[in-house]
Amino acid sequence: MGQVTVTDSGDGNELWRFATAAGGVVCAAGILLAGLPLGGALLSFAIFTGVVAFAAREPAPRPLGLANRLTLVRLAALAALAGGGLAATFSSEAGPALAGWMPCLVYAVAALGDYADGAIARRTRTTSAFGARLDAEADALGLAAASGIAVLAAGTLPAWYLLAGFGRYLFGAALFVEERLGRRLRDLPPSPFRRRLAGFQMGLVAVCLAPFIEPEWAPPATMALGAPFLLGFARDYLIRSGRLDPEGAGSRRLTGFLGRFRRPVSRTAAAAAVALGVLRLAGLSVGSWALAAFFFGWLVRPGRRPGGRSRPVVASPESQSG
């Protein structure tokens, strides 16, 4: 089935009317339901407005569409999470807003919404460059905010994971420097694995925000998922800056070599997760390794064959569906 793209009209009035309403309602809910202080709510609204303005460099379609409206609500919730986290670094009044289940639930629901808005856009054939940009910015802000809270407030993620949490911003900054130096940037080749890696970071961080997660559970899982994520950013940077040719003979041989091992490695990791889970039930302290083996086995499992009902390929970190 072909995919129809909505024509961008540049009508910013509808965008800003809905964005202002969504941001205001979400920030008010943060104050009333989560105990977010007024300063944190104002900071959240400022972050939300800034991200929307940045995404609006791509003209917004008219009508705005259900998918983009959902992404704006999701972005407002993630901005509230970011504002609460920043406010907590300056004032103890924001501390209660980051306690308990609230950060976990907000981020988990927003992460699930990432799949919903893209599915709605594809089903209704209302994809647009603005929607892709807005979706990507929401994902980046959410991962940065949630990982910052997990590292600095909850203490369930190691400090080095902030490199993964802020990876897209570091990636963008590096490319900005390359452009300022006059280097011509190249397009990234399609990679379904790139989208999967990002999705697994969302799942990992959401789990680590849960109140019952102990700090010692996270390091193996963060290494199993965070390290490939950072390596993926490094590879994409080398490709975008022209230092690595993904179509070269060496790259093709390496990709084929690693591809042959994905299925056996995935099955071995899944079996290890089951075995370690049984040992954990028997009373041994191996729960963290069971979690890591499960995540890693699921991460490297082979995708569906061409022609199957699989998720669409994402061409670059900037081009998310939705």
C-alpha positions as CSV (number, residue, x, y, z in Angstrom):
1,M,0.0,0.0,0.0
2,G,1.4,3.4,-1.0
3,Q,1.9,6.1,1.5
4,V,0.5,9.6,0.9
5,T,2.3,12.5,2.3
6,V,0.3,15.6,3.5
7,T,1.2,18.8,1.8
8,D,2.8,21.2,4.3
9,S,0.9,24.5,4.3
10,G,2.9,26.5,6.8
11,D,-0.2,27.3,8.8
12,G,1.3,28.0,12.2
13,N,-1.9,29.4,13.9
14,E,-3.5,26.0,14.3
15,L,-0.2,24.5,15.5
16,W,0.4,27.2,18.2
17,R,-3.2,27.2,19.3
18,F,-3.2,23.5,20.0
19,A,0.4,23.5,21.4
20,T,-0.4,26.3,23.8
21,A,-3.5,24.5,25.1
22,A,-1.8,21.2,25.4
23,G,1.3,22.6,27.1
24,G,-0.9,24.6,29.5
25,V,-3.1,21.6,30.4
26,V,-0.2,19.3,31.0
27,C,1.7,21.7,33.1
28,A,-1.4,22.4,35.2
29,A,-1.9,18.7,35.6
30,G,1.7,18.5,36.8
31,I,1.1,21.1,39.5
32,L,-2.2,19.6,40.7
33,L,-1.5,15.8,40.4
34,A,2.3,15.4,40.7
35,G,3.2,18.3,43.0
36,L,5.3,20.1,40.4
37,P,6.2,23.6,41.7
38,L,5.1,26.6,39.7
39,G,8.7,27.4,38.7
40,G,9.1,23.8,37.4
41,A,5.9,24.1,35.5
42,L,7.0,27.4,33.9
43,L,10.3,25.9,33.0
44,S,8.5,22.9,31.5
45,F,6.3,25.1,29.3
46,A,9.4,27.0,28.2
47,I,11.1,23.8,27.1
48,F,8.0,22.6,25.4
49,T,7.6,25.9,23.5
50,G,11.3,25.8,22.5
51,V,11.1,22.3,21.1
52,V,7.9,23.0,19.1
53,A,9.5,26.2,17.7
54,F,12.6,24.1,16.7
55,A,10.4,21.5,15.0
56,A,8.4,24.2,13.3
57,R,11.3,24.9,11.0
58,E,9.4,22.4,8.9
59,P,6.1,23.9,7.9
60,A,3.2,22.4,9.9
61,P,0.5,20.7,7.7
62,R,-3.1,21.8,7.6
63,P,-5.1,20.3,9.1
64,L,-2.7,19.5,11.9
65,G,-4.0,15.9,12.1
66,L,-4.5,13.5,15.0
67,A,-1.0,12.0,14.9
68,N,0.7,15.4,15.3
69,R,-1.7,16.4,18.0
70,L,-0.9,13.2,19.9
71,T,2.8,13.9,19.4
72,L,2.4,17.4,20.9
73,V,0.6,16.0,24.0
74,R,3.4,13.5,24.3
75,L,6.0,16.2,24.0
76,A,4.3,18.3,26.6
77,A,4.4,15.4,29.1
78,L,8.0,14.8,28.4
79,A,8.8,18.5,28.7
80,A,7.1,18.4,32.2
81,L,9.4,15.5,33.1
82,A,12.4,17.5,31.9
83,G,11.2,20.7,33.7
84,G,10.7,18.8,36.9
85,G,14.1,17.2,36.7
86,L,15.8,20.6,36.1
87,A,13.8,22.2,38.9
88,A,14.8,19.5,41.3
89,T,18.5,20.4,40.8
90,F,17.8,24.0,42.0
91,S,15.0,23.5,44.6
92,S,14.0,20.7,46.9
93,E,10.3,21.6,46.3
94,A,10.4,19.7,43.0
95,G,11.7,16.5,44.7
96,P,8.2,15.0,45.5
97,A,7.3,15.3,41.8
98,L,10.1,12.9,40.9
99,A,9.3,10.4,43.7
100,G,7.3,7.2,43.4
101,W,5.8,5.9,40.2
102,M,5.0,9.2,38.5
103,P,8.2,9.6,36.4
104,C,8.0,6.0,35.3
105,L,4.4,6.2,34.3
106,V,4.8,9.5,32.4
107,Y,7.8,8.2,30.4
108,A,6.3,4.8,29.8
109,V,3.0,6.2,28.5
110,A,4.9,8.7,26.4
111,A,7.1,6.0,24.9
112,L,4.1,3.9,24.0
113,G,2.6,7.0,22.4
114,D,5.7,7.1,20.1
115,Y,4.4,3.9,18.4
116,A,0.8,5.2,18.4
117,D,1.4,8.5,16.7
118,G,3.4,6.9,13.9
119,A,0.9,4.2,13.4
120,I,-1.9,6.7,13.2
121,A,0.0,8.8,10.7
122,R,0.7,5.9,8.4
123,R,-2.9,4.5,8.7
124,T,-4.5,7.9,7.9
125,R,-1.8,8.7,5.3
126,T,-1.0,12.0,7.0
127,T,2.8,11.8,7.4
128,S,4.7,15.0,7.0
129,A,8.2,16.4,7.4
130,F,7.0,18.4,10.4
131,G,5.6,15.3,12.0
132,A,8.8,13.4,11.5
133,R,10.8,16.3,13.0
134,L,8.4,16.7,16.0
135,D,8.4,13.0,16.7
136,A,12.2,12.9,16.7
137,E,12.6,15.9,19.0
138,A,10.1,14.4,21.4
139,D,12.0,11.1,21.5
140,A,15.3,12.9,22.1
141,L,13.9,15.1,24.9
142,G,12.2,12.2,26.6
143,L,15.3,10.0,26.6
144,A,17.5,12.8,27.9
145,A,15.1,13.8,30.6
146,A,14.2,10.3,31.8
147,S,17.8,9.1,31.8
148,G,18.9,12.2,33.7
149,I,16.3,11.5,36.4
150,A,17.3,7.8,36.5
151,V,21.0,8.8,36.9
152,L,20.8,11.9,39.1
153,A,17.6,11.5,41.1
154,A,16.8,7.8,41.3
155,G,20.4,6.5,41.1
156,T,19.4,3.4,39.2
157,L,21.4,4.1,36.1
158,P,25.2,4.6,36.0
159,A,26.5,8.0,35.2
160,W,28.1,7.0,31.9
161,Y,24.6,6.3,30.5
162,L,24.0,10.0,30.3
163,L,26.1,9.8,27.1
164,A,23.4,7.5,25.6
165,G,20.6,9.6,27.1
166,F,21.9,12.8,25.5
167,G,23.3,10.9,22.5
168,R,21.2,12.6,19.9
169,Y,22.1,16.1,21.1
170,L,25.8,15.2,21.1
171,F,25.4,13.7,17.7
172,G,23.7,16.8,16.4
173,A,26.4,19.0,18.0
174,A,29.1,17.0,16.3
175,L,27.5,17.3,12.9
176,F,27.0,21.0,13.4
177,V,30.7,21.4,14.0
178,E,31.5,19.4,10.9
179,E,29.2,21.7,8.9
180,R,30.8,24.8,10.3
181,L,34.2,23.4,9.3
182,G,32.9,23.0,5.7
183,R,32.5,19.3,5.6
184,R,29.7,18.0,3.3
185,L,27.4,15.7,5.2
186,R,26.1,12.5,3.7
187,D,22.8,10.8,4.1
188,L,22.5,7.8,6.3
189,P,21.5,4.5,4.7
190,P,18.3,2.8,5.9
191,S,18.6,0.7,9.1
192,P,15.7,-1.0,10.9
193,F,18.2,-1.8,13.7
194,R,18.7,1.9,14.4
195,R,15.0,2.3,15.4
196,R,15.1,-0.9,17.4
197,L,18.1,0.3,19.4
198,A,16.3,3.6,20.2
199,G,13.2,1.7,21.3
200,F,15.1,-0.5,23.6
201,Q,16.7,2.5,25.3
202,M,13.2,3.8,26.0
203,G,12.2,0.5,27.5
204,L,15.3,0.2,29.6
205,V,15.0,3.7,31.0
206,A,11.3,3.3,31.8
207,V,12.0,0.1,33.7
208,C,14.9,1.7,35.6
209,L,12.5,4.6,36.7
210,A,10.3,2.0,38.5
211,P,10.6,2.4,42.3
212,F,11.3,-1.3,42.9
213,I,14.4,-1.4,40.7
214,E,17.6,-1.6,42.7
215,P,20.7,0.2,41.5
216,E,22.7,-3.1,41.2
217,W,20.2,-4.4,38.7
218,A,21.0,-1.8,36.0
219,P,24.7,-2.0,35.1
220,P,24.6,-5.3,33.1
221,A,21.4,-4.3,31.2
222,T,22.8,-0.8,30.5
223,M,26.0,-2.3,29.1
224,A,24.1,-4.7,26.9
225,L,21.9,-2.0,25.4
226,G,23.7,1.3,26.0
227,A,27.0,0.3,24.5
228,P,25.5,-0.8,21.1
229,F,23.5,2.4,21.1
230,L,26.6,4.5,21.5
231,L,28.5,2.5,18.9
232,G,25.6,3.0,16.5
233,F,25.8,6.8,17.0
234,A,29.6,6.6,16.4
235,R,29.1,4.6,13.2
236,D,26.4,7.0,12.0
237,Y,28.6,10.0,12.7
238,L,31.4,8.4,10.7
239,I,29.0,7.8,7.8
240,R,27.4,11.3,7.9
241,S,30.8,13.0,8.0
242,G,32.1,10.9,5.1
243,R,34.7,9.0,7.0
244,L,33.1,5.7,6.5
245,D,31.6,4.2,3.4
246,P,28.7,1.9,4.3
247,E,28.7,0.5,0.8
248,G,32.4,-0.3,0.8
249,A,33.6,-3.9,0.6
250,G,34.9,-3.9,4.1
251,S,31.6,-2.6,5.6
252,R,29.6,-5.2,3.6
253,R,31.8,-8.1,4.8
254,L,31.5,-6.9,8.4
255,T,27.7,-6.6,8.2
256,G,27.4,-10.0,6.6
257,F,29.7,-11.6,9.2
258,L,27.8,-10.1,12.1
259,G,24.4,-11.0,10.5
260,R,25.3,-14.7,10.5
261,F,25.7,-14.6,14.3
262,R,22.5,-12.7,15.2
263,R,20.2,-15.8,15.4
264,P,22.5,-18.0,17.5
265,V,23.5,-15.2,19.8
266,S,19.9,-14.2,20.3
267,R,18.9,-17.8,21.1
268,T,21.8,-18.2,23.5
269,A,21.0,-15.0,25.3
270,A,17.3,-16.0,25.6
271,A,18.3,-19.4,27.0
272,A,20.7,-17.7,29.4
273,A,17.9,-15.3,30.5
274,V,15.6,-18.3,31.3
275,A,18.3,-20.1,33.2
276,L,19.4,-17.1,35.2
277,G,15.7,-16.4,35.9
278,V,15.3,-19.8,37.4
279,L,18.4,-19.3,39.5
280,R,17.0,-16.0,40.7
281,L,13.9,-17.7,41.8
282,A,16.1,-20.2,43.6
283,G,17.5,-17.4,45.7
284,L,20.7,-16.5,43.8
285,S,21.5,-12.8,43.2
286,V,21.6,-13.1,39.4
287,G,18.5,-11.1,38.6
288,S,20.4,-8.2,36.9
289,W,22.2,-10.6,34.5
290,A,18.9,-12.3,33.7
291,L,17.4,-8.9,32.8
292,A,20.5,-8.0,30.7
293,A,20.4,-11.4,28.8
294,F,16.7,-11.0,28.1
295,F,17.1,-7.5,26.7
296,F,20.2,-8.3,24.7
297,G,18.6,-11.5,23.2
298,W,15.6,-9.6,22.1
299,L,17.7,-6.7,20.7
300,V,19.8,-8.8,18.4
301,R,17.1,-11.2,17.2
302,P,16.8,-11.3,13.4
303,G,14.0,-9.2,12.0
304,R,11.2,-10.4,9.7
305,R,12.1,-11.3,6.2
306,P,11.3,-8.8,3.4
307,G,7.6,-9.0,2.5
308,G,6.6,-9.7,6.1
309,R,4.5,-7.3,8.2
310,S,7.4,-5.5,9.8
311,R,7.9,-1.9,11.0
312,P,9.0,0.6,8.4
313,V,12.7,1.4,7.9
314,V,13.9,4.6,9.4
315,A,16.5,6.4,7.3
316,S,18.1,8.5,9.9
317,P,17.9,9.6,13.6
318,E,16.2,12.7,12.4
319,S,13.4,10.9,10.4
320,Q,11.0,9.2,12.8
321,S,7.6,8.0,11.6
322,G,4.8,10.2,12.7
